[in-house]
Amino acid sequence: MENVPKALPYLKDEYSFLDLGLASWAKRHGIKPKSIAISIADKYKIVDSSTFGAPQKRKRLFIIEFDDAPIEVTSQEEPELTTLGKILRSLPEPLVKSRRGNVSDPNYPDLVITKKKLTDHYYDTGIPYRVWKESEYLKTNHPYMGRMSFPEKLDAPARTVVASPFSRSREAMIFRCASGRAENGEYRAPTVREAATLMTFPISYQFFGTEAQKWKLVGNAVCPMTARVIGRCINNASGMRSQEPRSFRDVNISDDFINLNGRSHDRLSITPTRKKGARFRRHTIKTGNMTVALSNYDMSGSEQGSLNWGVYATYGISTQHKVQKMDISLLRSIEDILEVELDAVEKRVIKEIDDLVEKAVPANRFDFQKKYEAGSDFKERSNPVTFIEELRSKIEQNVNGAVVGEAEKVGFSKKDVPLKQVVAAYALLKAVRKVNKVRG
């Protein structure tokens, strides 16, 4: 049995045939349905496929039992890791026009096919500018999770291949596009063939169905290289002789096969939109083990109801971080402390921030929301995403790295707060005061 490691706490130590829905099968074979069918305790192992030669970091829980005895699965002590860069360099560029010559499988060097026979690879997987910018933010500036590479690192095994090419997430695998495009399509998702090769399927192996179905077949599979190692371990435990892999088959495509090569690609011409009432949450900078964020919902969970923009400070990392709602009434005391802490140059930046709030933030919370939902260009100031990015740039470039002591006196939930976070709170509170039409 194979599953994600997080499934382990939810599994029982033993399962009967009845538990597994095999009561009828057990009776037909003279076995009591309540007899134990599989034991899990002490018979599982978490395996990373990269230690068996797969070019991706893929940790999976394996439960292996043979004749009531656990199977020992061991990896190399110092495995030679296959990098993502090697895989991408071994396959042709997806948008290449010339398909002359051969391509050698980077995982199985004896497998060589002509480039023309490579399926599910020659098509455009470019990502719209708005989408990859959001993924970049989630990967490199997440409010409480660690920093991830963007785009993918080429000198290490790839991150885990998933069952969808969805490109707006932390987990998305994103490459720089070699076509030289800027912004729209500057980055791309893997092709199905690239994903399958990262899973160690031979380049001649075919996946049937639509693009979405192919992704599910690839992403939900067990890496063939890992399966081969486990198969050998079972053979060794049973005294059977392990056979070397047979020669690979040539590419044979049936009439009902959907080849993604040459597929028209209209994703770049479509402006991504969000559903009505979509949640927004974004901070300017992450420093001092905290963030100050603008949100259109109550991040503290204390209130439920209609759209209302607010400012929230978060403290700590991981899902155990603490959230503090910052009230508009704190603005006056924050202004006072900035008057003391900022030098003359930084005070000019405050005037620039005031000007930004005046020109970019609408005086209506619903208009701010509509700009976020409608898919307006990220370069449009009145989009809250653009507003936060412009604010972040001003703070990063112009405010020093000093720490404000006794910050709890101006409303923060910790004593020492970076000056940059105090400026961020000032700017966001002014924005919220305007967009929510709060007097004061």
N, C-alpha and C positions, 0 to 999 in steps of 0.2 A: 504494500500500500504506500502511496506517495501523496504528500500534501505539503502545504506551507507550514513552517515551524510553529506559527502562532496557533495552529490547530491542536497542538499537543495538550494544553491544559484542559481542553474540552473533551478529551478522549478518556474512556474508561479503561481500566487495566485489562478487562476481559470482555469479550462479546460472544454470546451464544448464537446458534444458528437462527433461533427465534428473533434475536435482536437484529440480525442482518437480513431478516425477511426470507430466510431459507428454510423455514419449518417444513414445507412440503417436500423440498429436495432431501432434507435430512430423513424424513419418514420413509421416502422411497428407497433410501440407502441403508435402512435399518439403524438410523442414528436418532437418539432422543433430541428433539428440537431444543431443549434447554441445555444440551451439552455445549461445552466451550468450543467455539469454532476458531477463535484466534486470541492469543494472549499478546498484549502490548508491552507490559512491564518488562524492562531490561532487554527488549528486543527491537529497539528503535535506534536510529542514528541520524543526525543532521549532517547532510552532505553538501558541500559546495562543489558544483560541477566544474568550476575553474581549476580545481586541484586534479581533475582527471583529463585536462587538456581542452575543455570547452572554453571558447573565447568570451565568456560572460560570467559574472558573479551571480550564481543562482543557488541559494541555499534552500534545500528542501528536506522535509522529514520523511525518512523511509522506515517502514516497519517490515522487517523481513524475517520470516519464520520457515524453517524446513525441518520436518520430523521432530517438532516440538523443541528445536534447538535454535538459538539465535545465529544469524549469519554475520560474520565479521567482515565489514567493508572498510578497507584501508586505502588511503591515498598515498601518493609519493611524499616522502619527507620534505623534499625541496622541489616541488613541481615546477616545470618550465611553463610559465603562464603565456597563453596566446593572447595577444592584444587586439583591441578593436581596430587599431590602425592597420594591422596586418590583414585583417579581413577586408576592410574597405579598399585597401590597395590591391588586393588580389582580384576583386571583382571590377568589371568595367563601370565607368561613371553612368548613372542611370539615364542621363540626357545626352549621352554620346550618340552621334549620328552614324559613325562608321562601326560596323560590327564584324569586321574582318578578323581572322585569326582565331585562336583557341583561348579557353580559360581553364585554368587548373584549380581544382578545389583546394582551398587553403587548409582544410582539415584532413583531406584524403588526397595527397599529392598524385596518386596513381589514377585518379579520376580526372580525365581531360575531355571536354566537349567543345564544340565550336561556339563562339559567342552568339551566333544566330539562334542556337538551341536553348540559350539561357532564358527561362520563362519568368514571368512575374517580377521583372526587374527594370525594364526600360520604360519608365513612366515618371511623370512629375509628381513628387511628394512635397513640393514647396509649401511652406507654412505662411499664412497671412501675417503681416507685420504685427497687428494687434495681438494675435494669439501667441506668437513666440516672445513678444515683449512681456506678456503676463507670465509665461513659463520662466523667463529669465528672472523676473522678480521673485517668483515662488522658490526658485532654486538658489538664488544668490542673496536674497534679503528677506527670508521667511521670518515672521515675527518671533517665533520661539524654537524653531528647528535649526539644525546646523546648515552650514553653507554647502552647496553642491556645485559641481562643475557645470559651466555653460559656455560653449557647447560641450559635447562629451570629450573626455580625455582620450586621446588616441594611444597613449603609451601604457595602457592597462586593460585588463579584460572589461568588456562592456557591462553596464548595469543590467539588471534582470530584464529579459524580454517579457513583455506582458501580452495579454490577449486582445489588445486594441491599439491602434496607432494614434490614439487621442493625444493631441499636442499641447493642451492647455492644462498642465499639471506639473507637480514636482517630479513625478515618476517618469514623465515623457522622455524618450530617447531622441535627442535632437542633434543633427549634424549641420556643419556649415555647408551650404550649397556651393559646388565648384563652378557654377555657371557665371559667377561674378555679379549676380543680381544684388541690388541694395534694397534694404527694408522689406518690401513685399516679396517673399520667396528667398530672402537672404539665407534663411535656414530651412532645413527640410527634415522630414521624418524618414525612417528607414523604409526601404522597399520590402515587400513580403519576402523576396529572395534573400536580402541581407539579413532579415530577422531569422529566417530559416537556417541560414549559414551560421549565425551566432548560436543557434540551438544545436548545431552540428548535424543537421540533415544534409545529405549529399546534394550537390547542386543539380543533380539529375532527378531528384525526388519531386513529385508533383502534388500540389494541394488543390482539391476540387472545391468549387463553389464561388461565391462572390468574394470581393476583397475582404469584407468583414468576416465572412466564414473562414477564409484562409488564415486571417490573423488569429482567430480562435483556435484553429487546428494547430498552428505553430506555437502560440503562447501558452496553451494549456497542456502541451506535450511534455514528456520526460526527455531530456537530452539523450540522443542515441548513444553518445560516448559514455555517459553515466550508466545508462541501461546495460551497455556492454560489460562494464566493469562489474556491476551487480550480478549479471548473468554468469560471469566467470567465477565469482565468489560462490554462487549457488552450485555451479558445476563442481568446484573444488570440494565443497562440503559434502556433496553427494557421491564423490568419487568418479564423476563423469569427466570425460576429456573435453576440454574447450577447443572448439574449432575456430580457425582463422576465418575472418569475413570472406564471403564469396565476392567474386568480381562484380562491379557495379553494372547495372543495366543502362543501356543507352536511353536517351529521351524519346519517349513515345507518347504522343498527344492524341487523345480521342476527339471525335467531333464535338462532344458535349463539354469539352474542357474550356474554361474561361481564362484566357491568357491576358494578364493585365498589361502586357507590353503594348505601347502605343495608345493607351487609354487616354481619352481626352480629360483634361484636368481643369476644372473651373473654380477650385477653392480660392484661388488668388483673386478672382474677380468678384467674389461674394463678400460683402461686409458682414462680419460676425455680429450678431445681436444677442441680447440677453432677454430672458423672460421678464415680464412685468413684476416689479417688486424684488428684483434680484438684489442680493445682499452685497454691500460694499464694505471693505475694510482694508485700509492701507496706512502704513506708517512712513515717516520720512527717512529716519535713520535708525540703525540698531547699534547702540553703544551704551556702555555702563550697565550691561546685563538687563537692559530695559528698552522699551519703545514707547512712543506716544503716537497714537493712531487716530485717524478720522474714520468714523463708521456710520452707516445709516440704520443700524440696529443696536440694541442694548447688549454689548459684549459681556456685561457683568451678569446678565441673566436675571436681573431683579425686576425688569419691566418687560411687558409684552404689549404689542399694540401697533398703531399706525407708524408710518415712516417718520423718523425723527433723527436728524443728524447729531452726532455727539463726539466727544473727545475722550479717549480712554488710554490710560497708562498701563502697560503690562510689565511685570517684574518676574525675572527668572526665565528658565528654559524648559523645554519639553512640554508635555500636556499638563504638567503640574504648575504652570505659571499662574501668577495672581493678576487679577484685573481690577483696576480702579477707575471709576467714572469720575471725570473732572468737570466740575460745575462751572458755569459761566462766571459765577461770583468770584472765582479765583483769579480772574483776569487782572483786576486792579492790583493785587499783591504781587503778581508776576511782573507786571509793568514796573512796579517800584523796585524790585530786585534787579531787573535788567538795567534800569537807570544807573545802578551802582556797579554792576558787573561788567557792562560793555564799555569798550573804548570808543573813541570818536568815529573810527571807521566802521565798527560793528553797529553803531547807532544809525549810520546811514543805511545799513542793510535792513534795519527795522523799518525805515521809511520805504524801502523797496518792497518789503513784505506787505506793508500796509497798502501800497499801490497795487500789488499783485492781488490781494484779497478784494480790493475795490473793483478791479477790472475783470477778474476771472470768475469770482464767485457770484452766482445769481442771488437775487434777494427773494428767492422762493425755493423751498426745499424740494418741490416737485419738479421744477425745471432742472435742478442739479441731478436728480434721479433720472430724468428723461435723457439727459446727455449721456449718462452712464449706460443706460439700457439700449439706446438707439444705435450704438456702434459708431458714434462720432469719432473722427480722427483723433488719435492720441496727441496730435500736435495742436488740437484746439484747446485753448486755455480753460474754457468752461467745462471741459470734461474733468471730473474729480481726479481721475488717474493722472492726467497731464498737470493739473494743479499741484498734486503731491510731488510729482517728479521735479517740477520747476522749483518748488519750495525746498525740496531736498538739496538741489544743486546750490541754491543760495546759501543754505545753512552750512553745507559741507565746505564750500569754498571760502566763506567769509567769517565764520564764527570759530574762535579758538577752542582748544580741547580742555579748557579749565573745568573744574568741578565746583559746583555751588554747594557749600556746606549749609546745614540746617534747612534743607529744602522742604522739610516737613512743615515748616512755618508758613510756606506759601501754597500748601495743599498737596504736596507729593507724599506718597506713603513710605518713603525712605529718606534717610538723612542726607546722603551725598548723591547729587544728581548732576550729570554732565550739563554744562552750559548749553550745549547744542540741543539737548532735550527740553530745556526750559524755553529756549527760543521756539522750538517746534510747538510746544504747548501754547505759547503766546499766539502764534500764527493760526493754529487750528481752532483755538477758542474764539478768535476774532472772526474766522470764517463761519463757524457754527452760529455765532451771535447774529451774523448777517443773514445766513441762509434760513435760519429758523425764526428770524424777525424778533429777536429778544431785545428788549429795551436795556439801555445801560451803557 
